[in-house]
Amino acid sequence: MTTRKKKSAPALAGLDRRYDTDPVSSIDDGVLETFPYEYPGEREVVRIDTNEFTAVCPYSGLPDFGTIRIEYVPGRSIVELRSLKYYLFSYRNVGIYQEHVVNGIIRDLVRCCRPRWMRVEVDYNIRGGVHTTVFREWGKKAGKRGGAG
């Protein structure tokens, strides 16, 4: 009986690979557009959801997929949805930490439409057994009619 020596498995290669990412400066906030809100002073809440958000990890370049939830009480203008979709799409190849995304989005949207109140949440898909949800609010949701946020 002959004994065959087992070949050792080759070492895994490429696990420390990093993919190129776009810089944060490539996020296109200039594409955001608004239209006039016909009921200024009212406290209507606008809610926008999309599960098609993607950015990439700045460390590995691997994609982070998530659901974006935007809620806001309009001031004098409403965010035009097509332009919002283009704006969110501009994050697609950007290397940005999950915890930083909401800060950039809320900053750009507040500057764009000047709401009374806004909340942005990103609920990321589970990766490596870890589930991350990040949110941030700006302004005051409740208050006197016509009050600024």
Phi, psi and omega in degrees: 000127179260142179259127178265134178280129178289137174282138178284144180293141178295148179296144178292136181241153174086004182287343177260018181295147177229135179260147180294148179229160175274152179285159178303330180296347179275357175293128189262081178286345179290346180279344182294133178232159178227168170223158185296140174273121187282354183233053180301141183099338176281159184250039178295141177254126175262130179239129180233131178232144168210136178259019183252022182279137177217135167223184180231152177294127181290343181277312185254337186082003179282149184288146171245118180256144180199172175256129177260134173235121179241128174233140176202154172259115184296150169267263179251354182217159180244143176286128178284127191293322179299316180293325177296319179299315177298319179299309181297324179296332181292348175280348192312315183249013183278130175279106184211136179293146181306320183289345182264340184302312184297327179296317178294316182295312182294323178299312182293319181289322178296317178296325183286310190245355177048062181286167174283324180208148177210146173227131177237131179229137172240120180252101186280148173296151180295133177224124180064028179080006182246129179251127182239132171231130181232135176218160177210143176244154177223137177080195182241125182285315183258160178154185180295147177302129179086357181285146180281151180264000000 
